Amino acid sequence: MSEKLKELMELLSTPSFSSSARVGILLSLYYLGRVTFVDLLKATDLPKSSLFAHLQVLEDEGLILVKKSITLQGPRTIVVLTDKGKTAVLRYISLVRELEELK
C-alpha cells in the first residue's frame, strides 16, 4: 500500500473524517467560509439533531467554531472553520489529488 493511501486511510479513521456528513460539512465550510446552521441544514439535508451532533464532534476536535451572532434578522448560529480545520481539509484534498495522480 502506498504511503499516501495509508495516510488517507488513517485520516479517514479519525472521528472528524470517519463520517461522510462531517467530511461534507468540512468541505462546505472550506469553500463557502462562514455558514449559518440553517444553511448547513439545507446543504446537508440532515435532521437538526444529527447536524448538531456532527458539529459537536467537529468542534470537540477543534476543527470548527460554532458561535451565536445577533443580526438584523435575529439571532443566528454561525459555523466557521478554524485554522486547524483548514489544515485538515487541505491535507485531505491534497491526499485525494495525489492518489488520483498515481492512477
Secondary structure, DSSP 8 states (H G I E B T S, - for coil): --HHHHHHHHHHTSTTTSSHHHHHHHHHHHHH-SEEHHHHHHHH---HHHHHHHHHHHHHTTSEEEEEEEETTEEEEEEEE-HHHHHHHHHHHHHHHHHHHT-
